[in-house]
Amino acid sequence: MAGIYLHIPFCAKQCSYCDFHFSTSYAGYKTRMLEALKTELRARAADNNDEIATIYFGGGTPSLLSGTEVSELLETIRTNYQLKNSPEITLECNPDDCSETNLEAWKEAGVNRLSIGIQSFTDEQLSWMNRTHTANEGIEAVMRAKRTGFQALTVDLMYGLPDLSNEQWLFHLKEVIHLDVQHISAYCLTIEEQTPLAKWVKSGKIHPASADAQSVQFELLVEELAKAGYEQYEISNFARDEHYSRHNTAYWLGEQYIAIGPSAHGYNGKVRYWNIASNQAYMKAIEEGKLPETIEHLSPNDRFNELLLTGLRTKWGVSKNSLINTLSISDDWYRRIEHWKVGGKLIESETAYLLTQAGRLLADAITSDLFVL
């Protein structure tokens, strides 16, 4: 499966916790950036022979694009790439951008899946996050998307927030379950360097949640969503009736994907590349006929570690054959596997290694321990 990821590097304002690449002062060059994205799409098509199964508009804030702008980018893809039947086309969106006009225009353009960044159902939390919507606007956005005819919807939430009690988190889970969407993504807050949140923590203005508190909220998340019929198919992702994100699942299963736009990362199975994280430098390079990318040729060790990093996060686990075919595995590595199995954190099936629910709480530590250097 091959997918295309388009990084739309625009935001109305900066969320306090976000360290993704974006600009809030893009109005003067928005059209120029979109032309650069189309040019890069055409340039990368020459090296791609696979059918495209998924297209994902991420960012940034892709919902700042009009239906016409989304349509023009999709038309560039259709003209230069071969698409599979019924490709999944996802647009990340902020609730306050989900007007009836925008929703209808995105749907008309070909978008068939929305990922709505609600994050919280509490206005006080949304305020310090510097989000551009209120709790009520988040709920209304989902209901409006349903009325517009979007059947594939995901809602994003965050837990482990500095001021989020377990009671509040249960309220958030009740609210999202009541929205009755097919897919929920829930991410634990991480404090990234060079963000306003990191500065507030450093100054003592905000006190981060403890690791134990975050673990309790993760367990509540899994328990409550399971009761409501959601399957945890990846550590942070839950779906009803196998309505998985096909695009993100391809990442976790090690499939190839093309990345377009400033700071975007792509992968072809052996080589990873990433574009420069500067809007102006990106546009200038593209206009000069260059791909502003850094290329990393992955060693067998790198590929082995990436299989572990992504596969262990999923319900399918990491394929034993894929690991064996990538690298000659040492006896010491198998001893480490046995350590986590004996401790009840990992199980071995005939074809894969999988984390138990207890192991998912320690996913980063287990994966790091199994890395080969």
Backbone hydrogen bonds, N-H to C=O, Kabsch-Sander energy under -0.5 kcal/mol:
donor,donor_aa,acceptor,acceptor_aa,energy
2,A,51,E,-0.9
3,G,256,Q,-1.0
4,I,54,T,-2.1
5,Y,258,I,-3.2
6,L,56,Y,-2.9
7,H,5,Y,-0.5
7,H,260,I,-3.2
8,I,6,L,-0.7
8,I,58,G,-3.1
10,F,8,I,-1.3
11,C,23,S,-2.1
16,S,129,M,-2.7
18,C,15,C,-1.2
23,S,9,P,-1.3
29,Y,26,Y,-1.9
30,K,26,Y,-0.7
30,K,27,A,-0.6
33,M,29,Y,-2.5
34,L,30,K,-2.3
35,E,31,T,-2.0
36,A,32,R,-1.8
37,L,33,M,-2.3
38,K,34,L,-1.9
39,T,35,E,-2.1
40,E,36,A,-2.5
41,L,37,L,-2.3
42,R,38,K,-2.1
43,A,39,T,-2.3
44,R,40,E,-2.6
45,A,41,L,-1.2
46,A,42,R,-0.6
46,A,43,A,-0.7
47,D,44,R,-1.1
48,N,45,A,-1.6
52,I,82,Q,-2.9
53,A,2,A,-3.3
53,A,51,E,-0.6
54,T,2,A,-1.0
55,I,88,E,-2.8
56,Y,4,I,-2.6
57,F,90,T,-2.9
58,G,6,L,-2.6
58,G,56,Y,-0.8
60,G,8,I,-0.8
61,T,8,I,-0.5
61,T,10,F,-2.3
64,L,61,T,-1.9
65,L,62,P,-2.2
70,V,66,S,-2.4
71,S,67,G,-2.5
72,E,68,T,-2.3
73,L,69,E,-1.7
74,L,70,V,-2.4
75,E,71,S,-2.4
76,T,72,E,-1.8
77,I,73,L,-1.7
78,R,74,L,-2.7
79,T,75,E,-2.1
80,N,76,T,-1.4
81,Y,77,I,-2.2
83,L,81,Y,-0.6
84,K,52,I,-2.6
88,E,53,A,-2.0
89,I,87,P,-0.5
90,T,55,I,-2.7
90,T,88,E,-0.5
91,L,113,R,-2.0
92,E,57,F,-2.2
93,C,115,S,-2.7
97,D,94,N,-1.7
98,C,95,P,-1.6
99,S,97,D,-1.9
103,L,99,S,-2.8
104,E,100,E,-2.3
105,A,101,T,-2.0
106,W,102,N,-2.9
107,K,103,L,-2.3
108,E,104,E,-2.3
109,A,105,A,-1.9
110,G,106,W,-1.0
110,G,107,K,-0.7
111,V,106,W,-2.1
112,N,89,I,-2.0
113,R,89,I,-1.6
114,L,152,A,-2.0
115,S,91,L,-2.1
116,I,114,L,-0.6
116,I,154,T,-2.9
117,G,93,C,-2.4
117,G,115,S,-0.6
118,I,116,I,-1.7
119,Q,156,D,-3.5
120,S,118,I,-2.4
126,L,122,T,-2.2
127,S,123,D,-2.1
128,W,124,E,-1.7
129,M,125,Q,-2.0
130,N,126,L,-0.6
130,N,127,S,-1.0
131,R,126,L,-2.4
138,G,134,T,-1.6
139,I,135,A,-1.7
140,E,136,N,-2.6
141,A,137,E,-2.1
142,V,138,G,-1.5
143,M,139,I,-2.1
144,R,140,E,-2.7
145,A,141,A,-2.2
146,K,142,V,-2.1
147,R,143,M,-2.1
148,T,144,R,-1.8
149,G,145,A,-0.7
149,G,146,K,-1.1
150,F,145,A,-2.2
151,Q,149,G,-0.6
152,A,112,N,-0.6
153,L,151,Q,-0.9
154,T,114,L,-2.2
155,V,183,H,-1.6
156,D,116,I,-2.5
157,L,185,S,-2.5
158,M,119,Q,-2.1
159,Y,187,Y,-2.0
164,L,161,L,-1.4
165,S,163,D,-0.8
169,W,165,S,-2.3
170,L,166,N,-2.3
171,F,167,E,-1.8
172,H,168,Q,-2.4
173,L,169,W,-2.4
174,K,170,L,-2.3
175,E,171,F,-2.3
176,V,172,H,-2.5
177,I,173,L,-2.3
178,H,174,K,-2.0
179,L,175,E,-1.2
180,D,176,V,-0.5
180,D,177,I,-1.3
181,V,176,V,-0.6
183,H,153,L,-1.3
184,I,238,F,-2.6
185,S,155,V,-2.6
186,A,236,S,-2.5
187,Y,157,L,-2.4
189,L,159,Y,-2.6
192,E,190,T,-0.9
195,T,192,E,-0.9
197,L,16,S,-2.7
199,K,195,T,-1.7
200,W,196,P,-2.2
201,V,197,L,-2.4
202,K,198,A,-2.3
203,S,199,K,-2.0
204,G,200,W,-0.7
204,G,201,V,-0.8
205,K,200,W,-1.7
206,I,200,W,-1.3
209,A,160,G,-0.5
214,Q,210,S,-2.2
215,S,211,A,-2.1
216,V,212,D,-2.1
217,Q,213,A,-1.9
218,F,214,Q,-2.0
219,E,215,S,-2.3
220,L,216,V,-2.2
221,L,217,Q,-2.2
222,V,218,F,-2.3
223,E,219,E,-2.3
224,E,220,L,-2.8
225,L,221,L,-2.2
226,A,222,V,-1.9
227,K,223,E,-1.8
228,A,224,E,-1.2
229,G,226,A,-1.6
230,Y,225,L,-2.9
231,E,239,A,-3.2
233,Y,231,E,-1.2
233,Y,237,N,-1.0
234,E,237,N,-1.5
235,I,313,R,-1.6
237,N,234,E,-1.7
238,F,184,I,-2.6
239,A,231,E,-2.2
240,R,182,Q,-2.5
243,H,240,R,-1.7
244,Y,242,E,-1.9
246,R,244,Y,-0.9
249,T,245,S,-2.2
250,A,246,R,-1.6
251,Y,247,H,-1.2
252,W,248,N,-2.1
253,L,249,T,-1.8
254,G,251,Y,-1.7
255,E,250,A,-2.9
256,Q,1,M,-0.5
257,Y,267,Y,-2.6
258,I,3,G,-3.1
260,I,5,Y,-2.8
263,S,276,I,-0.9
264,A,261,G,-1.7
266,G,273,Y,-2.9
267,Y,257,Y,-2.3
268,N,271,V,-2.1
272,R,296,E,-2.6
273,Y,266,G,-2.0
274,W,294,T,-1.9
275,N,264,A,-2.3
276,I,292,P,-2.4
278,S,276,I,-1.2
282,Y,278,S,-2.5
283,M,279,N,-2.4
284,K,280,Q,-2.3
285,A,281,A,-2.2
286,I,282,Y,-2.4
287,E,283,M,-2.4
288,E,284,K,-1.1
288,E,285,A,-0.5
289,G,286,I,-1.7
290,K,285,A,-2.7
293,E,291,L,-2.5
294,T,274,W,-2.5
296,E,272,R,-3.3
298,L,270,K,-2.6
298,L,296,E,-0.7
303,R,299,S,-2.5
304,F,300,P,-2.4
305,N,301,N,-2.5
306,E,302,D,-2.2
307,L,303,R,-2.1
308,L,304,F,-1.8
309,L,305,N,-2.8
310,T,306,E,-2.2
311,G,307,L,-2.3
312,L,308,L,-1.9
313,R,310,T,-0.9
314,T,311,G,-1.8
315,K,233,Y,-2.3
317,G,311,G,-0.5
317,G,314,T,-0.7
318,V,353,Y,-2.3
320,K,351,T,-2.8
321,N,351,T,-0.5
323,L,319,S,-1.8
324,I,320,K,-2.6
325,N,321,N,-2.7
326,T,322,S,-0.7
326,T,323,L,-0.8
327,L,323,L,-1.8
329,I,327,L,-0.7
334,Y,330,S,-1.4
335,R,331,D,-1.9
336,R,332,D,-1.8
337,I,333,W,-2.0
338,E,334,Y,-2.3
339,H,335,R,-2.0
340,W,336,R,-1.7
341,K,337,I,-2.0
342,V,338,E,-3.0
343,G,339,H,-1.6
344,G,341,K,-1.7
345,K,340,W,-2.4
346,L,340,W,-1.2
347,I,354,L,-3.2
349,S,347,I,-0.5
349,S,352,A,-2.9
353,Y,318,V,-2.0
354,L,347,I,-2.7
356,T,345,K,-1.8
360,R,356,T,-1.8
361,L,357,Q,-0.8
361,L,358,A,-0.6
362,L,359,G,-1.3
363,A,360,R,-1.1
366,I,362,L,-2.7
367,T,363,A,-2.6
368,S,364,D,-2.4
369,D,365,A,-2.0
370,L,366,I,-1.6
371,F,367,T,-0.8
371,F,368,S,-0.7
